[in-house]
Amino acid sequence: MKSSNLQKTLKKSEQYLPAEDTFFLADHLEGLSGDSALDIGCGSGYLTDILKSTFRLVVGTDISFNTLVEQNFKTQNVICCNSADALNLDFDVIICNLPYLATDEIIDVATDGGKDGLEIPQKIISSALPHLSKQGKFLFVTSSLSDYMGLIDFVHSKNFKAKIIDRKKLFYEELIIVEVKHLLS
């Protein structure tokens, strides 16, 4: 997507409000704690807000400045950037409710994943992996409507291990949570 088209999309994009996939990922944050956590695509700040209670430092990133300004759950450390590209820290936990829908064109940056639901998620994963601490974990949500096994294979190709840790059947899709760790952890 051309940068000029992305800017047009971002100007009209609205905050992604917590939905079934958000709550599903939130269930997997219970019991997680540590020094630092990153929420990529933090949107409304709902998941970032949950992380604040068990991590010393919590950072949220979102590609849409308007979304960060209008967050429903205000977060102190938010950065407008693409995924984790502007960061120079490692995190104990990284989370992302990926834009996983398979689409021919990126119209809504919060939900559209591009071809087979892989194009945008692969960019996000590539940005996140260098920031995962050696003992850390990266949790992301994807869907049966996208090529989720392609995402797992992509993570493996980056020399990390990935496994499905939970599934949730909905009427029209199955939500899938994938956990990523370093190979030697």
N, C-alpha and C positions, 0 to 999 in steps of 0.2 A: 504494500500500500504506500502510495506517495505521502510524504510528510504533509503536504498541503491538504490532502484528503483526510488524514488523521486529525489534523487540527480542526477541520470542519466538524468531524465526528465528535471530538472532545468538547467543543463548544456547546453542542446540543445534548451531550450525554447527561443522563440523570444518575443520581446515586443508586447503586444496587442495594436495595433494602434486604435485610435478612429474610431468607426463604428456607425451604426445606433442606437444601444443600448446605446452607450456612449452619443451621441447627444440627445437622448430622455431623459436620466437622467439629462444632462446639462440644458435642458429646465426647469427642476423642481428646479434648484438651484437659479433661479432668485427670488429676494426678500428675500432670506434667509440671515441672518446675526447673529452675536453673538460673543462670546468670543473665542470659540474654535470649530474646525471642524476636522474630521478624514475621510480620504479616504482610505478604505481597498482595497488592490489590485490596487494600484494607477497606475501601468503600465507606460504608456507614460508620466503621470503627467498632462494630459489634464484637468481632472476634478479638481485636486488639484490646478492647476493654476487658475481656475475660482474662487475657494473658497478663494484664497488669497486676493481678492479685498474687501471682506466683513467680514472677520474673523480676529481677532487679531493673533491667533495662528492656523496654519494649519499643520497637520501631515499627511504624506502619508506612508502607509506600503505596502510592497510587499514581497512575499516569495522568489522571484528571485533577488539575488544580481546583476546579469548581467543586468537585466531590469532596476534596479535603477541607475546603472552606465551609461547606455545608454539612459536615459530618453530624450525625445524630448522637453518636457516642464520641465525644471529643477526646482526642489522644494528644498527649504532649509532644511526642517525637514522631511527627509525620513529615515525609519527604515526597515531593512531587518528582517522580522519576519513572523511568521504564524498569519495572521489576526491581532488581537489586543493583542495577548498573552504577548508581551513584555512590554506593556504599563501599567502605573499606574496613569492615568488621566481620568477624565470624560469629555465628549464632548457635546456641544449643538447640533451639527449635526454630524451624521455619515452617510457616503454614501458607497455604494458598487455596482459595476457592477458584480454581482455574476457569477462564472463559472457554468452556469445552464444547460448545455446540458446533457441529459440523456445518459450515457455511461457505458459500462461494465467494462472499464479500464480507469484509468486516464493517458492519453497520453499527453494532453496539459493542463497544470495547469491553463491557462487563460480562458479556455472555458468548460472543462469537469467537470461535476458535480457529476459523479458517478451514482449509481443505481437510476433510476427515476429522476435524476437531483437533488437529495436530500442530498446525502452523504456529499459532500464538502460544499454546502450552509449551512447545519445544523451546521457544525463545525464553519464556519465563523460567523453565527448568534450567536451561543453560546459564541464565543469569544467577540463579539461586545456588546452584551446586558449589561454586567456589567459596561461598560464604557459610557453608555448613561446617561446624566444628568437628573435630575428629570423632568425638563420641556423640555427636548430635543426630537429630532426626528431622526429616522434612516430610510433612504430611500434606497431601493435596487431594482435592475432590475432583473426580471426573465422572463420566457417565457411560452407560451402555450405548448411548446415542452417538458416541465418538469412538475412535479407534483406541480404546484404552490400553489394549495389549501393545499397540504401536508405541504408546508413551512409556510403558514398562520396558520394552526393548530399547527405546531411545536412552533411558536412564542407564540400562546395562551397558550400552555402547560408550557411555561416559565413564565407565569403570566404577559404578556405584551399584549397590544391590537395591532392588525394589520388590515389594510384595504387596498384594492386596490384603488389607487387614480387616476390612468390613465391607458389607454390601447392604443396601436398603432398597427394597422393591417399592416402586411407586406405580401408579396406574399406567403411565406412559414410558417409563424408563426405570433403570436401576442405577442408583447412585453408588459410587465406588470410592473408597478411601485407600490411597496408596501410601505406604511408608517407604521412605528412601533413607539409606544409611551408607556410610563408607564401607567398602568391601571388608576391611580388617576390623570393623567394630564389633 
